[in-house]
Amino acid sequence: MQEFSKDIIEVVWEKGRIIEGYDPAKFRQDACGAWITRDKYGDKNNNFGWVIDHICPRSLLERHNVPEEAVNDVVNLQPLHWANDMSKGESYPIFLSSRYAVEGDNITLVQSFIINDAVRTAVDKFFEPFFHTSAE
């Protein structure tokens, strides 16, 4: 797992969905709807564990020689349940998830997801200069 600073971890945590009626400092949902808890960052043995996911996969960006600082820009990072991160793999913008919240717990449920329009537009716009070179 890639190392991120405490500041980046906090900024990415703040991108998680707030759950009405729950303390947003402790509980959030990832982009797939799975519950994650703040203190379980990096814990892949916990049903509420989460990791920092590269929305546009690192491997795709590296093939286009995108600099490391751009690959890891917060625009391209999101909190994701560790199991959803594993199922997402290198897929973008459509991917499979494996965890979903039901009645305050996460269950195994494989679903197809697409990165939401606002996030996808921001990510695509950010990386556009690296994918398109102008002919002069």
C-alpha positions as CSV (number, residue, x, y, z in Angstrom):
1,M,0.0,0.0,0.0
2,Q,1.3,3.4,-0.9
3,E,2.2,5.8,1.9
4,F,0.3,9.1,2.2
5,S,0.8,11.9,4.7
6,K,-1.6,12.4,7.5
7,D,-2.8,15.6,5.8
8,I,-3.6,13.8,2.5
9,I,-5.3,11.0,4.4
10,E,-7.5,13.6,6.1
11,V,-8.3,15.4,2.9
12,V,-9.3,12.2,1.2
13,W,-11.4,11.1,4.2
14,E,-13.3,14.3,3.8
15,K,-14.3,13.3,0.3
16,G,-16.3,10.3,1.6
17,R,-20.0,10.5,1.7
18,I,-21.5,11.8,5.0
19,I,-24.1,9.5,6.5
20,E,-27.0,11.3,8.0
21,G,-27.3,10.7,11.7
22,Y,-23.7,9.6,12.1
23,D,-20.6,11.4,13.2
24,P,-18.8,12.4,9.9
25,A,-15.4,12.4,11.8
26,K,-15.9,8.7,12.4
27,F,-18.2,7.3,9.7
28,R,-18.5,7.8,6.0
29,Q,-19.5,5.8,2.9
30,D,-17.2,5.2,-0.1
31,A,-18.2,5.9,-3.7
32,C,-19.8,2.4,-3.9
33,G,-21.9,2.9,-0.8
34,A,-19.8,0.8,1.6
35,W,-19.4,2.0,5.2
36,I,-15.9,3.0,6.2
37,T,-14.6,4.2,9.6
38,R,-11.9,6.8,10.0
39,D,-9.8,4.7,12.4
40,K,-9.7,1.7,10.1
41,Y,-7.6,3.4,7.3
42,G,-5.3,0.7,5.8
43,D,-6.9,-2.1,7.8
44,K,-7.7,-4.8,5.2
45,N,-8.8,-7.3,7.8
46,N,-11.7,-5.1,9.0
47,N,-15.2,-5.0,7.4
48,F,-15.0,-1.1,7.7
49,G,-11.4,-0.8,6.6
50,W,-10.5,1.6,3.7
51,V,-7.7,2.7,1.5
52,I,-6.9,5.6,-0.7
53,D,-7.8,4.8,-4.3
54,H,-6.5,6.4,-7.5
55,I,-9.7,7.2,-9.3
56,C,-7.9,7.1,-12.7
57,P,-5.6,4.1,-12.1
58,R,-2.0,4.6,-11.5
59,S,-1.0,2.1,-14.2
60,L,-3.0,4.0,-16.9
61,L,-1.4,7.3,-15.9
62,E,2.1,5.8,-15.8
63,R,1.7,4.5,-19.4
64,H,1.1,8.1,-20.4
65,N,4.2,9.3,-18.4
66,V,2.1,11.4,-16.0
67,P,4.4,12.7,-13.3
68,E,4.1,11.1,-9.8
69,E,2.9,14.4,-8.2
70,A,0.0,14.6,-10.7
71,V,-0.9,10.9,-10.3
72,N,-1.2,11.5,-6.5
73,D,-3.0,14.8,-6.7
74,V,-6.1,14.9,-4.4
75,V,-8.3,15.4,-7.4
76,N,-7.5,11.7,-8.3
77,L,-7.8,10.3,-4.9
78,Q,-10.9,8.9,-3.1
79,P,-11.6,6.9,0.1
80,L,-12.6,3.4,-0.9
81,H,-13.4,0.3,1.1
82,W,-10.4,-2.0,0.7
83,A,-12.5,-4.8,-0.9
84,N,-14.0,-2.3,-3.4
85,D,-10.5,-1.1,-4.2
86,M,-9.4,-4.7,-4.9
87,S,-12.4,-5.4,-7.2
88,K,-12.0,-2.0,-9.0
89,G,-8.4,-2.9,-9.9
90,E,-7.2,-1.0,-13.0
91,S,-10.7,-0.2,-14.4
92,Y,-11.9,3.3,-15.2
93,P,-14.5,4.7,-15.5
94,I,-16.6,1.6,-15.1
95,F,-15.6,-0.9,-12.5
96,L,-16.9,-3.7,-10.2
97,S,-17.4,-3.2,-6.5
98,S,-17.7,-6.0,-3.9
99,R,-19.0,-4.3,-0.7
100,Y,-22.2,-2.4,-0.1
101,A,-23.8,-1.1,3.1
102,V,-27.1,-2.6,4.3
103,E,-28.6,-1.7,7.7
104,G,-25.3,-0.4,9.2
105,D,-23.1,-3.2,8.0
106,N,-21.2,-4.1,4.8
107,I,-22.2,-7.1,2.8
108,T,-20.6,-8.8,-0.1
109,L,-22.5,-7.7,-3.2
110,V,-20.8,-7.5,-6.6
111,Q,-22.1,-4.5,-8.6
112,S,-21.1,-2.5,-11.6
113,F,-20.3,1.1,-10.9
114,I,-19.4,4.1,-13.0
115,I,-17.5,7.1,-11.6
116,N,-20.0,9.8,-11.1
117,D,-20.1,12.6,-13.7
118,A,-18.8,15.4,-11.6
119,V,-15.8,13.4,-10.3
120,R,-15.1,12.0,-13.8
121,T,-15.2,15.4,-15.4
122,A,-12.8,16.8,-12.8
123,V,-10.4,13.9,-13.1
124,D,-10.5,13.9,-16.9
125,K,-10.0,17.6,-17.1
126,F,-7.1,17.4,-14.7
127,F,-5.3,14.7,-16.8
128,E,-6.3,16.0,-20.2
129,P,-2.9,17.8,-20.8
130,F,-1.1,14.5,-20.3
131,F,-3.3,12.6,-22.8
132,H,-3.4,15.2,-25.6
133,T,-0.4,16.7,-27.1
134,S,-0.8,19.7,-29.4
135,A,0.8,19.6,-32.8
136,E,2.7,22.7,-33.5
